[in-house]
Amino acid sequence: MTDAADEQVPVRVLGGPTVLIGYGGLRVLTDPTFDGPGEYPLGGGRVLTKTAPPAAGPADLGALDVVLLSHDQHPDNLDTSGRALLADVPVVLTTRSAAARLGGGVRGLAPWESVQLPRPDGGPVTVTATPARHGPEGCEPVTGEVVGFLLTAEGLPTVHVSGDNAALDVVREIAGRAGPVDTALLFAGAARTALFDGALLTVDGAGAAEAAALLGARRVVVAHCDSWAHFSEGRDEVVAAFTAAGLADRLQPA
């Protein structure tokens, strides 16, 4: 049985970090990645390997109102097709550094900065940038600036988009300032790199379960745990971790 709040806020995972959200009459897309499988340069002679195509392409989505881009510096969060799509979307929100690189009216938000967007049925949707840390403490000079997002509107459930975050201390800060949230869209996958001796760049399944508990999320949608070779966990590990934590009933089915 579908919860009424889920019908108010439909969420469809398209692959990797790319998720389509319906919110207050707006069609919102996260981190657009639509290129096919293959190797994608990361700089410094390193590559990321994409292993599966997305479930849908830009032509399948129809008109979009907003893109929430956690960061632009990694091809598993913004690829060539995704960059092309940005030009056709009225509102693109991201980090301040990404906005400076992308230009073209892209708006950068600092953590806890908000912007209001008009709803088709009247009233605003408030989008608030939330902090994220893409790796262990001190990783920022290497992994770069990342943000998450919080969607709020009168009469609608609150939605949190984590972005690429590995720090539960960051989740505690978000929960303390904005929790509880109704729907948590968590980027998981337990991404790792030799640059940090295998330390997590995104939460693993156990971390995602703890994040869900900290946020008080009624519904959890897991993304960014498939389609790329640098993820050390997939959805099965996430489901196992939520089951072990007694939170399996909060997971939206794949």
Stockholm file with secondary structure:
# STOCKHOLM 1.0

chainA/1-254         MTDAADEQVPVRVLGGPTVLIGYGGLRVLTDPTFDGPGEYPLGGGRVLTKTAPPAAGPADLGALDVVLLSHDQHPDNLDTSGRALLADVPVVLTTRSAAARLGGGVRGLAPWESVQLPRPDGGPVTVTATPARHGPEGCEPVTGEVVGFLLTAEGLPTVHVSGDNAALDVVREIAGRAGPVDTALLFAGAARTALFDGALLTVDGAGAAEAAALLGARRVVVAHCDSWAHFSEGRDEVVAAFTAAGLADRLQPA
#=GR chainA/1-254 SS CCCHHHHHSCEEEEETTEEEEEETTEEEEESCCCCCSEEEEEETTEEEEECSCCSSCHHHHCCCSEEECSCSSSTTTSCHHHHHHHTTCSEEEECHHHHHHHCTTCEECCTTCEEEEECTTSSEEEEEEEECCSSSTTCHHHHCCCEEEEEECTTSCCEEECCSCCCHHHHHHHHHHHCCCSEEEEECSCBBCGGGTTCBSSCCHHHHHHHHHHHTCSEEEEESSSSBTTBSCCHHHHHHHHHHTTCGGGBCCC
#=GC SS_cons         CCCHHHHHSCEEEEETTEEEEEETTEEEEESCCCCCSEEEEEETTEEEEECSCCSSCHHHHCCCSEEECSCSSSTTTSCHHHHHHHTTCSEEEECHHHHHHHCTTCEECCTTCEEEEECTTSSEEEEEEEECCSSSTTCHHHHCCCEEEEEECTTSCCEEECCSCCCHHHHHHHHHHHCCCSEEEEECSCBBCGGGTTCBSSCCHHHHHHHHHHHTCSEEEEESSSSBTTBSCCHHHHHHHHHHTTCGGGBCCC
//
